[in-house]
Amino acid sequence: MLWLKNVHLVDPGQGISDKASLLIKDGKVAKLCRGEKQLTEEEVLMTLGVSELKDVKQVDGEGKFLFPGLVDAHVHFREPGQEDKEDINSGSRAAVRGGFTSVLAMANTQPVIDTRALVEFVRLQGERAGLARVYPVAAVTKGFQGRELTEMVDLQKGGAVAFSDDGLGIQSAETMRLALEYAKLTGCPLISHCEDTSLAGQGVMRKGEASARLGLKGIPASAESVMVARDALLAGETGGKIHIAHVSTKESVWVIRAAKKLGIDISAEVNPHHLLLTDEDVQLTNSSYKVNPPLPSREDQEVLLEGLLDGTLDMLATDHAPHTWEEKMRPFAEAPFGINGLETALAALWQELVLKDKIKPEKLIELWSLNPAKRFALQGGTLKAGSPADMVLFDPEWQERVTAESLESKAQNTPFLEKELQGFPIMVWVGGKLVMKNRKIVEKQ
């Protein structure tokens, strides 16, 4: 039993951005009261079915925002096989500390998540962690080989909510076409990592003046955009459901905008680091800036933000990709691609976009809660009565320095390490269960 009062509720699914009080019972929102009118003691007792207020936990959220739990449609938890980088438990801890109550875990583990048993393993490991809801994304092709399709219907029955060979672009257009056809039997989206490897070659950052100045091999923007165009056309031809991962170029935005106008069932995500950093920020001595797709040009970045604001791009996703410190300490050209994002993403965007009035809080939560929940048919995304009580109490004034010691993730490959950010979740509930309080994980009893 929980009574949350005096919060500023931001719930785009209900069109609410207002002062509110909420009652939580049996893991769900039992009642919501918005505006200046507050719940009376009698209403609280009657709704929750108790005789005394002492039986109700009360949280006063004066000066704080309450958001529906964030949904991250793109994380890499590395389990099974690479638990030295991250495992499902540590990844789940990082997720809830960052305000994420649901995550989609990608399939590029060792072994690849291409059988029902492995899908069920990921799902059950998430349940054992008892923190964020962990939804498995299964592979499109067996072993990520790009040839033979997985048994998608069986994988869905095991708990898969989408299919992706993320980490590798599917190079064969015919394989992608067949995959889009087959995935229609499940109703699940196919998540495309759009990268033409013949164009990307051995590049390590975005091709341009910055790569030339640093003497690093560049990846042209076309390595992404030509594959976005291919997959959009294939989705249109097959009537399939496509989701474009980590969009990073202006040309990709143009293609997605045109595809939507044609009625193609396409959605797309943007990563925070592509909105906050550019190729000009790349440092040879810090491979945390080495990501795939690479950091964009400033012009690309401006178009990405425009695409989010006008609805061309549907959601935000971290692409949380943890690596060991030793791997990321290699020379820039030799280090693996990837950034640790779950614990810093919301604060970084709040500080750099919301506080600078480039995006409204309501739009931010639409992009990071409502839209991904709807696209992948997940519970959550709203706090209307009867919905799961997946909630984030957010303090816009909370300032914190990001340190290796403060991170719940096993990895430290973030460009925000040793930097101070403002605006953090201070309490998080999943299904009405308190899992994070005052920036600390609530340990199992």
N, C-alpha and C positions, 0 to 999 in steps of 0.2 A: 504494500500500500504506500503510495507516494503522492504528495501534494506539492507541485511546483507552482510557485506564485511569483508575481511581479517580474516576469521575464518579458523580454521583447521577442515575441515569436516571429520567425521568418519561415513561412511555409508556402512556397510558390504554388504548390498543388492545390491549396485552398484559397490562393490569392490573399494571404494574410501577411502583413508586416505591421504588427501592433502589439501593445501590451496584452498579456494573457496569463491565465492560470490553467493548469492541467491536472487532472487526476489520473493516476495510473493504477490499474488493478489487473492481476493475473497476466502481467507482461504486456498489456495493451492499454491504449489510451481509452479511459472510460468516459471522460467528459472534458470539454474544452470551453473555457469562457474567455472571450476577448473584449478588449476595450477597457474602459475605466471601471465597469461593473465587475466586482470580484465575487468569487464564490463565498457563500455563507457557510458557517459551521454546520448548519443543518443539511445543506446540500452535500457537503463533503461526507458527512456521516452516512447519509442515505445512499449516496452513489456508491460508496466503498463498502457499505454493509457492515459498519462497525458502530459500536456504541459510544466510544470515547476517542478524542483526538490523540491521546497518548499512543494509540495503536497505529497512528499514521505518521510516517516519516515526512517531515516538512523541509523543503529547500526554498530559501528566499533568493531569487535571482535578480534582485534589484541591480540595474546597471549592466546586466548581462544579456546576451542574445541566446535564444534557444533555437537550434536548427534540427530538422530531421537528420538522422545519422547519414554521414557522407558515404557514398558508394564509389569505390575505386574500381573501374572496369579493366585495370591493367596493372597487375603486380607479378613479380617473380619471387616465389618463396623458396626455390631451389631444392625442396624436398620432394621426392627422394633423390639421393645421390650426391648432393653438394651441400651438405648440412654445415660445412665449415664456413660457407658464405652466409647462409640463413637457413632456418627451418620454419616449419609452419607455426610453431609456438612463438618463436622470437619475432617472426613476421607479423603474427596476430597482435602481439604486444605493441609493436611499432605502429600498427594500424590504429588501434583504439587510442593510443597516445596522440596520434595525429588527428583524431576525430572521425576515423573511418569505421563504420560498424558493419560494412559488407565489402568484400573484395573478390575479384575474379582472378584466380591463380592460373598463370599461363603454364603451358604443357612442356616447355623446353627444359625438362629435368633430365636426370640420368638414372634410370631409363625414362624415355619420353612417355608422357601420359597418353597412351594409344590403345589401352585395353580397359575393359570395364573394371577389372580388379584394381587397377591403379587409380582410376577415377574415384572409386569408392574409398580407396586408401586416403587420398587427399581430403575428401569430404569428412571422413571419420577423424582424421588428424585435426582438422579444424574444429570439430565438435569436442574432441578431447581437450584442446587448448581452452575452450570455453570462453572465448573473448569475441572477436569479430566473426561474422558469418563468412565462411570460406567456401566460395563456389568454384568448382573445378572447370577449367577450360580444357577440353580435350583436343588432341592433335587432329589435323585434317588428313594427313598422310601417315602411313605406318613408318615409325622410326624417323619422321621428318625427312624422308628420302625424296619426297616430291613426286612419287609415282603411284603407289597403290593407296586407295582411300581406306580410312578406318571404318569400322562398323558404327557409324554415327548414331543410328537408332538405339543400339545397345548401350552405347556410351551415354546417351541422354538418359536412359532408364537408370543408369548408375549414378546420375547426378550432374552430368555436364550441362552447362547452360549456354555454351557457345563452343565454336571450333576454331582453332588457329594453329598455324605453324609459325607463330611469332618468334622472331629471332632469325628466321630464314624466310625470304620471300619465295612463294611458289612460282618457279620460273616458267613452268609449262602452262600456257594458256588453256590447253585442253583439259589438264588436270583441274585447274581452277573452275572451268566451266562445268565439268562433271561434279565437282564438289558443291557448287552452288545448287545444282539440280538435286543432288542427294540430300543436302541439308534441309531442303524444303519439307522433307518427310518429318523432320523434327520440329520445325517452326523456329529453330534457334538461328541467330545470326552467325555468319562466318566472318571472323575478324582477320583482316588482311594486313600483313606486314608488307608494305609496298616498297620493294627495292629490286631494281634490275641490277643483278650482280655484274653483268657485262659492262654496265656504265659505272657502277660504284667501284669496281676493281679493288685495289688495295688502299683506297683512300681512308683517311682517318679523321677528317673534318670537312666542313663545307668548302667546296672549291670557290676561290675568289681571291681578292687582294690579301686578306688576312692569311690564308693558307700559303700564298706565294711568299709573303713577308717572313713567315715562320719556317719556310722550307719544308712544309708537310704536304703529303699527297692529298689532293682534294677529291671530294665526292660531289659531282655536279647535282644541282637541284633536279635535273631531269631523271636521275636514277629513281627518285620517288614518284614524280608527277606522271611519267609515262605509264607506270604500273597502276596508279590511281585511275587513270583514264581507261586502261584495259579492263580493270576489275569493275569499274562503273558500267562499262558497256556490256560486259558479260552478265552482270546482275540484271541489267535491263533486258537482255536477250532471254535469260532463263526465268525471269521473275523471282530470282533469289533475293535473299536478305543479306546485304553486305555492310560491314562496319569497318571503316578505315582507321587503323591504329596510328598514333603519334604523327599527325599531319604537321609538316614543318616548312612547306614552301607555298608561295603565293599562287603558283600554277595549280597546285593541288586544290586550293580553296576555289579557284575559278572553275575547275572541273566538277567538283562536288556541287557547287552552286548550280551549274548547268544541268547536272544529273537530277537534282531535286526538282528543277523546273520541268523536266521531262517525265516526272513521276516515278523515277527509279527508287527502289526501297534501299536507300543508302543513308548511313549515319557516319559520324566521324568524331574523333577525340583530339584534343590538344594537351600536351604535357606542360606543366608549369615552367620547366626550365627553358622551353622554347619561347615562352612569353616574357621571361625575365632576363635571359642571357642571349648574347649573339656571338657570332664567330669572332668578333673583335675582343671578346672577353677571354678567349682561349689562351692558356698559359702553358708553355712547354713543360714547366715544372709541376703542374697540377693536372693529373689525368682525370680528376673528377669532372672536368669540362669535356671529356671524351664520351660522347653519347651517339647512339644510332637510332633514328636519323640524327645527323650532326646539328649543332647549334646553327640557327638560321642567320641570314643577313638581317640588317635592321629593317629593310624594306619588306622582307618576308614577315618579320615579326609584326609589323604594323597591320599587314593584311590578315594575319592570324587573329589578332584581336578584333578586327572589323568582322571577321567571319563568325566569331563567337557572339558578338553583340547583335548581329543581324539574323542569327539562327541558321546560317549555313553550316556551322560546326556545332555539334549537339552537346558536347560534354567535355569535362576536364578529366584527366586520368594521369596518375603519377609516372607510370612505367618504372616503378620501384625495382631497381636492378642492382642488388647488393653484390659486392665482391670483397675478397679478403684484402687487408691492407697491403700484404706483400705483392699481390697482383697489380694493385693500383699504384704501387711505388715503382713499377717498371718505367722505362722511358716512354714518353707519350705515344709514340708510334707502335710500341709493343704491348701496351696495357690493354686490357679488355674494355669494350664499350660498356657504359652503364653508370647510373647515378642512383644514390640512395635518396628516396623522396618522401616516404610516408609521414615522417615526423615533422618535416619542415615546410611541406607544400602549402598547407592552408595559411600558416603564419606569413610565409613569404609573399603569397598572392595578396593577402590582406594588407600587408605593409606597403607593397609596391603598386597595387592596382586599386584596392578599395580606398585606402587612406588618401591616395592621390586622385580619387574621383574618376578613375578610368573605367570602373565597373561598379555597379551597385551591389550591396549585399544580397538583395533578392535574386539578382541574376546569377551571382556566384553559386548560391544554393540550388537554383534551378539546374545549373550546369553540373553540379557535383553531387546531387542527391536525386531530385525528381527525374531528370532525363535519363540517367543510366539505369535507374530502377525500372522505368517504363520500357526502355529499349531491350533490356535483357530479362524482362518479365519477372523481376524480383519483388519480394515483399519489402515494404518500406518506401522511402522517398517522400512520405507525408506523415503528419501527426494528426490526421483527422480521427474522430472517434471510431474505435474498433481496429485501428492500425497497430502494428507492433510498436512498442515503446522503445524504438531505436532513436536515441536523442543525444544531442551535444549541447552542453552549456558552455558558451564561448565568452571569454573575457577580452574585449577589444583593447584593454589597457595593459594586459599582462605582458611584461617584457622578460625575455629569457635569452641567455647566451647558449648557443648550440655547442656542446662539447662531446668528446668521445665518451665521457662518463655518463652524460645525461641521456644518450641514445639507448633505446631498448633494442634496436636492430643490432645484429652482430657486426654490421658493416659501418664504415665511416666515410665512404666515398661520396661526400656531399660538398659542393662548393660553399655551403653556408657554415661549415665547421669553423668554430671560434668567432662566429659573427652573432650579433644580437638582433633578434627579431621581435616584433610586437604583434600581439593578437594570437591567443592560444586557447584551445579547449581546456577547461579546468575540471569538468565532469562529463563522463560518457556512460550511457546506459545501452545495453543490448537486450532487447526483449524485457525491458523493465529491470534488468539486473545491473547494478552499478559495477562497472569494470575499470573505471579510472576516476580518481578523485585527487584534486590538487596536484595534477601532473604526475601522479604515482599510480601504477597499476594496482588494483585491488586484488590481492592474492587469494587463491582458493582457500576456503576454510577446511 
